[in-house]
Amino acid sequence: MAITSRDQLIAALTLSRNALIDKASLTNAVAGRFYSLWRASGVPGQGAIPTTAAVCTRATTGALPLTNQTPPAANYLAWLDLVTANSATNLSVHDRLCHQGGLSGTVASPTVQTTNLPLTITGVSSDRIGAVDLSELCWWLEWYTDTGATGVNATVNVTYADDTTGDVVIALAATSRASGLYPILPAAGKTGIKQVNSVLLSATTGTAGAFGVTATRFLTGTTTMVANKSEIRDWAGLGLPVVPNDACLALLMFCSTTTTGAVRGLLKLAVG
């Protein structure tokens, strides 16, 4: 049920449930790059490295706590009290829809990597996917352990929302670090990606490491400007996004320095 009045919002906030955030810093980050806090230790617990293609849910280890609601009631992201150890920290909350692992930094052209691929959104409920043109989905190459010191290109074959296929070429930095994310962006004129079919490295990186493909949906985000200072974002600042039942709530960061820094806070999910 949509919250359409001040009284409904107040009532929803009184029924809110808390999700605690207490994530340790990840080292070896790079300023200006996306990083996943999925593997950061703390609260919620460290997410597992996927060994197969799998749909993620609220029951997946690593997800923020979520209690499903009986429609028309729903959960909303309504309040965030956030402290970060680094200044100028950009943090976003995503619904982690599906993921896979098992890709290697040493399996290179002409060998196409298809281990645990394709990764599709089959099995993910439509309310978690959002717009039918898939424009709300974010696709990533996600690193689980470091690959080698040679920078290479990754050619990612995808299927778009219109069922056409195409290649997305991504330049991978030398020594891509664990928890790093590379966005897989749709080609010009394409609204969104439906699935990832394969990955082809132009050359070996020199170290196998481990990486995979992840699909998420952005829900909300914010920035802290001062280190170790509490910042509060209310429903208006967060946009009051609906959190679908079974959402796998996970944290992403756009780094401003060489570590992610400790992240602590309290997220309130209003029920209305």
Stockholm file with secondary structure:
# STOCKHOLM 1.0

chainA/1-272         MAITSRDQLIAALTLSRNALIDKASLTNAVAGRFYSLWRASGVPGQGAIPTTAAVCTRATTGALPLTNQTPPAANYLAWLDLVTANSATNLSVHDRLCHQGGLSGTVASPTVQTTNLPLTITGVSSDRIGAVDLSELCWWLEWYTDTGATGVNATVNVTYADDTTGDVVIALAATSRASGLYPILPAAGKTGIKQVNSVLLSATTGTAGAFGVTATRFLTGTTTMVANKSEIRDWAGLGLPVVPNDACLALLMFCSTTTTGAVRGLLKLAVG
#=GR chainA/1-272 SS CCCCSHHHHHHHHHTCEEEEEEECCCSSCCTTSEEECTTCSEESCCCCCCSSCEECCTTSTTCCCCCCCCTTCCEEEEEEEEEESSSSEEEEEEEEEEEEEEECSSCCTTCCBCTTCCEECTTSCHHHHCSTTCTTEEEEEEEEECCCSSCEEEEEEEEETTSCEEEEEEEECTTCCTTEEEEECCCTTCCCEEEEEEEEESSCCSSCCEEEEEEEEEEEEEEECSTTCCEEECHHHHTCCEECTTCCEEEEEECSSSSCCCEEEEEEEEEC
#=GC SS_cons         CCCCSHHHHHHHHHTCEEEEEEECCCSSCCTTSEEECTTCSEESCCCCCCSSCEECCTTSTTCCCCCCCCTTCCEEEEEEEEEESSSSEEEEEEEEEEEEEEECSSCCTTCCBCTTCCEECTTSCHHHHCSTTCTTEEEEEEEEECCCSSCEEEEEEEEETTSCEEEEEEEECTTCCTTEEEEECCCTTCCCEEEEEEEEESSCCSSCCEEEEEEEEEEEEEEECSTTCCEEECHHHHTCCEECTTCCEEEEEECSSSSCCCEEEEEEEEEC
//
